[in-house]
Structures are given as C-alpha cells and as structure tokens.
Amino acid sequence: MTSQPPPRCLAAFTASPAAQPGAEIGSLDGQNFFWSLGCRCSGSSFAVRSAYGPHFYLKNPVAHGPIALRCVACGREDSCFDPAQHGLDAESDFFPPPERDDDAELRDFACPICGAGAFEVIARFEYATSPAEEDLFTYFMLIVTCSSCRLIVPVADVQCA
C-alpha cells in the first residue's frame, strides 16, 4: 500500500496501511493514506470517546475536539487525534488552536444502527501533495466499522489546513 510512516498522533497504536473503506468520505482531492489501528495488546476493537455534534453533510454526529480510543480487550485508552495539536495548521502554528469547550460532554460513540460501542478503526490522512513530513496533513477522518452490525461510518471529519 505505502511506505509512508503514520503521523505521530498514532504513536500509541499499531498502525497498518489499509485500503479505502466503503464509507461516505467526501472528495479525495490530495494524496490520501489510510491506517488500520490496533492496540499494543493485539486488540483490534475500540470505544471512541469525544464530544459529538452535528455535521454539515454526514447524517450521524461527529467528534469535535480531541478523540481517544479505548481498547475493548485491555481497557487502555490513548488519544488518536487532537485538532489543537495535530495537522498542518497546528504543527505550523499557522492558526491559533481551536477553543476548547472544557464543559463539553465526553461520551463513547454509539453505532447509529444497533447502538453497539465497539469498533474497528481506520484513520484517513490527506496531504495537499506528496507528504514530505507525515505530521503535516491537511485533513483527518476517523472511520469505524461496528463490531456488531458491520456498519461503516465516519465519526470524525476535520480540515487541518
């Protein structure tokens, strides 16, 4: 698939190159890399914790702000993306980091079809051109597959430049 290393925000996970999942992911304007995430314990199913809100074109709520993944097998929880720290704008100090809503309700994402809370996870990173630096991505998306009903759905959709 690719020899591109995964971005630093995935350091707490095992990241393997993945094929583009069959989900509504919008346009693929730049160069895109997809990474299947796993836990260091070999677990491959996660709860996805963040604050959620409406999205302008996706039907399900999406994560706003930092996103943490908690391994269903061992319970280890690690951050996989924070818009104030990751992506081109944050890495370049181009724009001030987005304001944090410390009072936002953090909760685990629930499958919109069956309500389950365990998912296989793929992270998408888009670069404007061929990436010279893996942390300078312009777009981040987190796409999950429900471990119960197998629905594939994006849970984060963030422009990073």
C-alpha positions as CSV (number, residue, x, y, z in Angstrom):
1,M,0.0,0.0,0.0
2,T,2.5,2.6,1.1
3,S,5.9,3.1,2.7
4,Q,4.7,6.4,4.2
5,P,5.1,6.3,8.1
6,P,2.0,7.1,10.1
7,P,1.6,10.5,11.7
8,R,2.9,11.0,15.3
9,C,-0.6,11.2,16.6
10,L,-0.9,7.4,16.1
11,A,2.2,6.6,18.0
12,A,0.2,4.9,20.9
13,F,-1.3,2.4,18.4
14,T,-0.2,-0.2,16.0
15,A,-0.9,1.3,12.6
16,S,-1.1,-0.8,9.4
17,P,-1.7,0.5,5.9
18,A,-5.3,0.0,4.9
19,A,-7.5,0.2,1.8
20,Q,-10.0,3.0,1.5
21,P,-13.1,1.9,3.4
22,G,-16.5,1.8,1.8
23,A,-18.0,4.8,3.6
24,E,-19.1,8.3,2.7
25,I,-15.8,10.2,2.9
26,G,-16.2,13.1,0.6
27,S,-13.7,14.1,-2.0
28,L,-10.2,12.8,-2.2
29,D,-8.5,15.9,-3.5
30,G,-5.0,15.3,-2.3
31,Q,-2.9,12.3,-1.6
32,N,-4.7,10.1,1.0
33,F,-3.3,7.5,3.3
34,F,-5.5,5.1,5.4
35,W,-4.3,3.4,8.6
36,S,-6.0,0.5,10.4
37,L,-5.4,0.9,14.1
38,G,-4.8,-1.7,16.7
39,C,-3.9,-1.8,20.4
40,R,-0.4,-2.8,21.5
41,C,-2.1,-5.8,23.3
42,S,-3.2,-7.0,19.8
43,G,-6.8,-5.9,20.4
44,S,-8.5,-4.5,17.3
45,S,-11.7,-3.2,18.7
46,F,-12.1,0.2,20.4
47,A,-14.6,2.5,22.0
48,V,-14.4,6.0,20.5
49,R,-14.6,8.8,23.1
50,S,-15.0,12.5,22.3
51,A,-17.6,15.3,22.3
52,Y,-20.0,14.9,19.5
53,G,-22.2,17.2,17.5
54,P,-23.9,17.6,14.1
55,H,-22.0,17.7,10.8
56,F,-22.9,19.7,7.7
57,Y,-23.3,16.7,5.4
58,L,-22.9,13.5,7.4
59,K,-26.1,12.1,9.0
60,N,-24.6,10.9,12.2
61,P,-23.0,13.1,14.9
62,V,-19.2,13.5,14.6
63,A,-16.4,14.1,17.1
64,H,-15.4,17.7,17.9
65,G,-12.1,18.2,19.6
66,P,-9.8,15.5,21.0
67,I,-10.6,11.9,20.2
68,A,-9.5,9.0,22.4
69,L,-9.7,5.3,21.7
70,R,-10.2,2.7,24.5
71,C,-9.2,-0.9,23.7
72,V,-12.1,-3.2,24.3
73,A,-9.7,-6.1,25.1
74,C,-7.4,-4.4,27.7
75,G,-9.0,-1.1,28.6
76,R,-6.0,1.0,27.6
77,E,-7.1,4.5,26.4
78,D,-5.0,6.8,24.3
79,S,-5.5,9.9,22.2
80,C,-5.5,9.4,18.5
81,F,-6.2,12.9,17.3
82,D,-6.4,16.4,18.8
83,P,-7.1,19.3,16.4
84,A,-5.2,21.7,18.7
85,Q,-2.0,19.6,18.4
86,H,-2.2,17.6,15.1
87,G,-2.3,18.5,11.4
88,L,-0.7,21.2,9.2
89,D,-2.2,24.3,10.9
90,A,-1.4,23.1,14.5
91,E,2.1,21.9,13.6
92,S,2.9,25.1,11.7
93,D,1.3,27.4,14.4
94,F,-0.5,28.9,11.4
95,F,-3.8,29.5,13.2
96,P,-4.4,29.6,16.9
97,P,-5.7,26.3,18.2
98,P,-9.4,25.9,18.3
99,E,-11.0,26.9,21.5
100,R,-11.7,24.0,23.9
101,D,-15.0,23.6,25.4
102,D,-14.0,22.0,28.7
103,D,-17.6,21.6,29.7
104,A,-18.4,19.6,26.5
105,E,-19.9,16.2,27.4
106,L,-17.4,13.5,26.5
107,R,-19.1,10.2,25.6
108,D,-18.5,7.0,23.7
109,F,-19.8,6.9,20.2
110,A,-22.7,4.5,19.7
111,C,-23.5,2.8,16.4
112,P,-26.3,4.7,14.7
113,I,-28.0,1.4,13.6
114,C,-27.6,-1.0,16.5
115,G,-26.3,1.1,19.4
116,A,-23.1,-1.0,20.0
117,G,-20.0,0.8,21.2
118,A,-17.1,-1.4,19.9
119,F,-15.5,-0.6,16.5
120,E,-12.6,-1.4,14.2
121,V,-10.9,1.9,13.4
122,I,-9.3,3.3,10.2
123,A,-7.7,6.8,10.2
124,R,-7.5,8.8,7.0
125,F,-4.9,11.4,6.5
126,E,-4.9,13.7,3.4
127,Y,-2.0,15.7,2.2
128,A,-2.1,18.6,-0.4
129,T,0.8,17.0,-2.2
130,S,3.1,14.0,-1.7
131,P,3.9,14.3,2.0
132,A,7.4,15.3,2.8
133,E,6.5,15.3,6.5
134,E,3.9,12.8,7.8
135,D,2.6,15.2,10.5
136,L,1.7,18.0,8.1
137,F,-1.6,16.5,6.9
138,T,-4.4,18.8,5.7
139,Y,-7.4,16.6,6.5
140,F,-8.2,13.9,9.1
141,M,-11.0,11.5,9.2
142,L,-11.8,8.6,11.5
143,I,-13.9,5.8,10.0
144,V,-15.2,3.0,12.1
145,T,-16.8,-0.4,11.4
146,C,-19.3,-1.6,14.0
147,S,-18.1,-4.8,15.6
148,S,-21.8,-5.9,15.9
149,C,-23.7,-5.0,12.7
150,R,-20.7,-4.1,10.5
151,L,-22.0,-0.6,9.6
152,I,-19.1,1.6,8.3
153,V,-19.4,5.2,9.4
154,P,-17.2,8.3,9.7
155,V,-17.0,9.6,13.3
156,A,-14.6,12.5,12.7
157,D,-14.2,14.8,9.8
158,V,-11.7,17.6,10.3
159,Q,-10.0,20.0,8.0
160,C,-6.5,20.7,9.3
161,A,-5.3,23.4,6.9
